[in-house]
Amino acid sequence: MAQEIVTDAAKYTIEWDDDVGAVIHTWTAFASGEAFREGSNELLAAIQERNATKLIIDTSAVKAHDKADKQWVQEEWTPKTVEAGVEATAMVRSDSVISEMEMKEMSENMPDDADGGPEALITDDMAEARDWIASQ
């Protein structure tokens, strides 16, 4: 994999993956509130700097998110990624029922392709996410 580390922080990493043409954001530890928003905004900056249209978000190391953080992602952060040009997002979740339910709930409340939002995939398999994002 031809990956370049953009940011290596305590709770996340952000990489550019030339092989699939996407920014990859990996949460390595639970973050909430200001720390969560900081990591998410750092990702937005990486998207803007690369003019990225594809994104993989790996939350497999995190079981759940705070309600306020989920609402912020849905109402504020996601529209900014759409404005920045993101057309496809693959989300890798942990292999747990709680994580699966949370991701489904979040995706139901986000704009989909028909509403001008990005195409989206939710999976618990990074290889599947990479293959799917590469095909977009």
N, C-alpha and C positions, 0 to 999 in steps of 0.2 A: 504494500500500500504506500502510495506517495502522499504522506500526510505531513503537513507543516504545522507545528504548534504556534498558535496565535497568542493564547493566554494560558498560563498554567497557575491557577489560583488554588487556595487551600481547599475549596469545596467544589471546584469545577475545572474543566479544561475546555478550551475552544481550539479547534483545528480546522485547517483547510485541507480537504481531500481532493487532490487532482484527479484521482482515478474515477471518482463519481461526480466531480464538479459540484461539491457541496460543502457547506460549513457544518461541522459536527460539534455539538455542545454536549459534554458529558458531565452530569452531576455526579460527583464522587462521594458526596455526603449531603445530609439533609440541610437545607437552608430555608429560612423563612424571613418575612419582613424585609428590612433593608438589605440584608445579605442576599436574599433571593432576587430582589429587584436589581441590585448591583450586578449580579451575575447575568441576569436576563438582559439588562441594558448593555453590558459588555458584548453579549452575543449580537444584539441589534447593531452595535457599532461595527462588529466584524462583518456582518451581512452587508452593511452599507459600504464599507471599505472595499469589499470584494465584488460589489454589485451582484451578490449571490441571488440566484433564483431558486436554489434548492437547499434544504436544511434537514439535518437529522438531529433530534434531541433525544439523548439517552438518559432516561431517569431510572434505569434498572437497579441502581444502588439505593433508590429512595422508595419507600413504601407508600407515602401519602404526602399531600400538600395542605397547607393551611387554607381555610375557606377564603380568607381575605386575599391571599396570594392568587388563588384560582380566579377569583373575580377580577383582580387587577390584570391578569394575563388575558382574560377574555375581553375586557372592556377597553384596556389601554394598550397593552403590549402587542397583541396580535394585529390590531388594525395598523400599527406602525410597521410591522413586518410586511404586511400587504402593501402599504405605501412604498416601502423600500424595494419591492419587486419580487418578494418570495412567491413562487407559484406552486411549490410542492414541499410538503413537510412529512417526514417519517418520524414517528415517535416510538421509541423503544421503552417499554415499561418492564417492571419486574414481573416475574412469573408468580403472581399472587392474585387471588380473587379480589382483594381490596384495591390493588393497583389497577386491575382490569376495569372494575366498576368506576373508579375515579376517572380514568382516561376516557371511558365512554361518556360519562357525564360531562366532562369538560368539552369533548369534541361535539357533543350535541348542542352545546351553547355557543359554539364558535361559527363564524360564517364559513359556509362550504363553497365549493367551486361555483355552484349556481348563484350564490350571493356575492360573487366576486372574491371569495376567499381562496386559499390555496387548496390544491388536491391534497388529501391526507391519507396516511396509513398509520395504523396503530398495531404494533406487534411486540412480542417478547423475544424476538430473534434479530440480533444486529445484522447477520448475514442477509436475512430477508429484507431488512430496511435498506441496506446498501444496494442490493440488487434492484429493489423497487425504485429507489431514488435515482439510480443510474439510468433507468429506463424512462424517466420523466423528461 
